[in-house]
Amino acid sequence: MSPVPPAPDNALEVCERLSKLTGVTVLPNEPLAPHTRFAIGGPADIFFETASPESFAEALKTVREAGLNSVVIGGGSNLIVADEGFRGVCLKLSSRRLRAFGLRVEVECGVGLQALVNFTAQRGLKGLETLTGIPGSVGGAVYGNAGAYGHSIQERILSVHFLDGEKGDEVREFSRAECEFRYRDSIFKKKKDWIILSATLDMETGNAVTLRETSARILSTRTRKYPPSMRCAGSIFKNLILAELPRPVAASLPPGVVIEGKVPSAWFLEQIGAKGMKRGDLEVADYHANLIFNNGEGTAKDLVFLIRDLKRRVAMRFGIDLEEEVQYVGFDAEASQLQK
Ligand SMILES: Cc1cc2nc3c(=O)[nH]c(=O)nc-3n(C[C@H](O)[C@H](O)[C@H](O)COP(=O)(O)OP(=O)(O)OC[C@H]3O[C@@H](n4cnc5c(N)ncnc54)[C@H](O)[C@@H]3O)c2cc1C
């Protein structure tokens, strides 16, 4: 890794200007590890958090005008932050308004996904119960089209409001189709200057008791797989679409591996002996080959080494590229290489 350049000269001045905004927390040189579930990562020059979309938009403008880099995070449950941290401003919008109007639900990006699932289930609004137990915020869930058990958040999205940084932070609204949702993907992954503010959801009528029971069942299964204290990011790699696999690989799959047109990355990883592999304090779970956790003192360097090693072994054996579901922060130009 290249040495970290010094903090920009104007970082202190920007910090002071951000501190003058209403309802904000501004922390210079804030370690990002505590803001991530992996508990890994060095400091951001500035960490900025607010529950006010107006203050957030002002902050973004200030940061851009000052020419500093910025990154937006949610709950930090899908992030790998570099040991060197992030050279620039890490922004978090924790606006948490959540309202229901009949079958419509309006939810701001800072609401926890689980809080949204509970809110809808309690009101007998069906459609999000299988997302129980996915950590993180609604903003992060929309960004990565989070999902589980054959369903993802896109199915419920009517529209998304976002700040368009390319158009002077204009607030725009996209329909579900315009969000270009795909498996663990959305247009927001391509447009890093677009900040998700809120979503409007379209729910179905359900039975509150049944929905709560379904949620509880799923949560108990998930808690076994991902104990709440586990420092991880869930699945490291996306699953693979069967139709996109090279024909010989698809033909060699044993029966029962394909689930709803996808092949779990875990299957390929198991074949190369990933379960239980270690690097420093990072370890691949011995019961799930697509799950890496931090035993306590793990570093991003070791984590990235392990991920690259797994990718290389799968590529050599099967000729396929695993693609990360996790998102990198602070790796700059290298990140695009890592994602390949
Ligand atoms: C134990 C565990 C289990 C998991 N299980 C699942 C699962 O079953 N299914 C699943 O889909 N995921 C799963 N995940 C991954 C993760 O929880 C989801 O990806 C989640 O939606 C990320 O939300 P977050 O708020 O934590 O986002 P973060 O990790 O903070 O950020 C993820 C990405 O979203 C972007 N982002 C966040 N907020 C915004 C915003 N407002 N506007 C624009 N971009 C934004 C960030 O820039 C970043 O690139 C799991 C993770 C863990 C730790």
The ligand as an SDF file (V2000), in Angstrom:
LIG
                    3D

 53 58  0  0  0  0  0  0  0  0999 V2000
  -24.2820  -10.2000   10.1050 C   0  0  0  0  0  0  0  0  0  0  0  0
  -24.6290   -9.6100    8.7560 C   0  0  0  0  0  0  0  0  0  0  0  0
  -25.5860  -10.2060    7.9660 C   0  0  0  0  0  0  0  0  0  0  0  0
  -25.9260   -9.6540    6.7290 C   0  0  0  0  0  0  0  0  0  0  0  0
  -26.8960  -10.2530    5.9860 N   0  0  0  0  0  0  0  0  0  0  0  0
  -27.2860   -9.6840    4.8300 C   0  0  0  0  0  0  0  0  0  0  0  0
  -28.3390  -10.2650    4.0630 C   0  0  0  0  0  0  0  0  0  0  0  0
  -28.9180  -11.2850    4.4260 O   0  0  0  0  0  0  0  0  0  0  0  0
  -28.6930   -9.6590    2.9050 N   0  0  0  0  0  0  0  0  0  0  0  0
  -28.0940   -8.5010    2.4840 C   0  0  0  0  0  0  0  0  0  0  0  0
  -28.4880   -7.9700    1.4460 O   0  0  0  0  0  0  0  0  0  0  0  0
  -27.0750   -7.9500    3.1840 N   0  0  0  0  0  0  0  0  0  0  0  0
  -26.6660   -8.5010    4.3300 C   0  0  0  0  0  0  0  0  0  0  0  0
  -25.6500   -7.9400    5.0550 N   0  0  0  0  0  0  0  0  0  0  0  0
  -24.9230   -6.7860    4.5090 C   0  0  0  0  0  0  0  0  0  0  0  0
  -25.4360   -5.4140    5.0190 C   0  0  0  0  0  0  0  0  0  0  0  0
  -26.1110   -5.5270    6.2270 O   0  0  0  0  0  0  0  0  0  0  0  0
  -26.3370   -4.7660    4.0000 C   0  0  0  0  0  0  0  0  0  0  0  0
  -25.6170   -4.5470    2.8230 O   0  0  0  0  0  0  0  0  0  0  0  0
  -26.8970   -3.4170    4.4940 C   0  0  0  0  0  0  0  0  0  0  0  0
  -27.9600   -3.0540    3.6670 O   0  0  0  0  0  0  0  0  0  0  0  0
  -25.8560   -2.3120    4.5390 C   0  0  0  0  0  0  0  0  0  0  0  0
  -26.4380   -1.1810    5.1730 O   0  0  0  0  0  0  0  0  0  0  0  0
  -25.5690   -0.1520    6.0130 P   0  0  0  0  0  0  0  0  0  0  0  0
  -26.4490    0.9620    6.4380 O   0  0  0  0  0  0  0  0  0  0  0  0
  -24.8270   -0.8410    7.0820 O   0  0  0  0  0  0  0  0  0  0  0  0
  -24.5810    0.3680    4.9000 O   0  0  0  0  0  0  0  0  0  0  0  0
  -23.0140    0.6580    5.0210 P   0  0  0  0  0  0  0  0  0  0  0  0
  -22.2980   -0.6150    5.2710 O   0  0  0  0  0  0  0  0  0  0  0  0
  -22.7590    1.7750    5.9400 O   0  0  0  0  0  0  0  0  0  0  0  0
  -22.7160    1.1250    3.5360 O   0  0  0  0  0  0  0  0  0  0  0  0
  -22.8270    0.2320    2.4610 C   0  0  0  0  0  0  0  0  0  0  0  0
  -22.8080    1.0470    1.1760 C   0  0  0  0  0  0  0  0  0  0  0  0
  -23.9920    1.8180    1.1090 O   0  0  0  0  0  0  0  0  0  0  0  0
  -23.6810    3.1700    0.8300 C   0  0  0  0  0  0  0  0  0  0  0  0
  -24.6870    3.9970    1.4950 N   0  0  0  0  0  0  0  0  0  0  0  0
  -25.1240    3.8900    2.7700 C   0  0  0  0  0  0  0  0  0  0  0  0
  -26.0640    4.8070    3.0200 N   0  0  0  0  0  0  0  0  0  0  0  0
  -26.2330    5.5110    1.8770 C   0  0  0  0  0  0  0  0  0  0  0  0
  -27.0550    6.6180    1.4850 C   0  0  0  0  0  0  0  0  0  0  0  0
  -27.9260    7.2000    2.3220 N   0  0  0  0  0  0  0  0  0  0  0  0
  -26.9490    7.0790    0.2130 N   0  0  0  0  0  0  0  0  0  0  0  0
  -26.0770    6.5230   -0.6580 C   0  0  0  0  0  0  0  0  0  0  0  0
  -25.2730    5.4940   -0.3460 N   0  0  0  0  0  0  0  0  0  0  0  0
  -25.3470    4.9970    0.9010 C   0  0  0  0  0  0  0  0  0  0  0  0
  -22.2810    3.3880    1.3880 C   0  0  0  0  0  0  0  0  0  0  0  0
  -21.5930    4.4240    0.7180 O   0  0  0  0  0  0  0  0  0  0  0  0
  -21.6360    2.0210    1.1090 C   0  0  0  0  0  0  0  0  0  0  0  0
  -21.0790    1.9790   -0.1910 O   0  0  0  0  0  0  0  0  0  0  0  0
  -25.2810   -8.4830    6.2840 C   0  0  0  0  0  0  0  0  0  0  0  0
  -24.2970   -7.8820    7.0880 C   0  0  0  0  0  0  0  0  0  0  0  0
  -23.9710   -8.4370    8.3150 C   0  0  0  0  0  0  0  0  0  0  0  0
  -22.9410   -7.7750    9.1780 C   0  0  0  0  0  0  0  0  0  0  0  0
  1  2  1  0
  2  3  1  0
  2 52  2  0
  3  4  2  0
  4  5  1  0
  4 50  1  0
  5  6  2  0
  6  7  1  0
  6 13  1  0
  7  8  2  0
  7  9  1  0
  9 10  1  0
 10 11  2  0
 10 12  1  0
 12 13  2  0
 13 14  1  0
 14 15  1  0
 14 50  1  0
 15 16  1  0
 16 17  1  0
 16 18  1  0
 18 19  1  0
 18 20  1  0
 20 21  1  0
 20 22  1  0
 22 23  1  0
 23 24  1  0
 24 25  2  0
 24 26  1  0
 24 27  1  0
 27 28  1  0
 28 29  2  0
 28 30  1  0
 28 31  1  0
 31 32  1  0
 32 33  1  0
 33 34  1  0
 33 48  1  0
 34 35  1  0
 35 36  1  0
 35 46  1  0
 36 37  1  0
 36 45  1  0
 37 38  2  0
 38 39  1  0
 39 40  1  0
 39 45  2  0
 40 41  1  0
 40 42  2  0
 42 43  1  0
 43 44  2  0
 44 45  1  0
 46 47  1  0
 46 48  1  0
 48 49  1  0
 50 51  2  0
 51 52  1  0
 52 53  1  0
M  END
$$$$
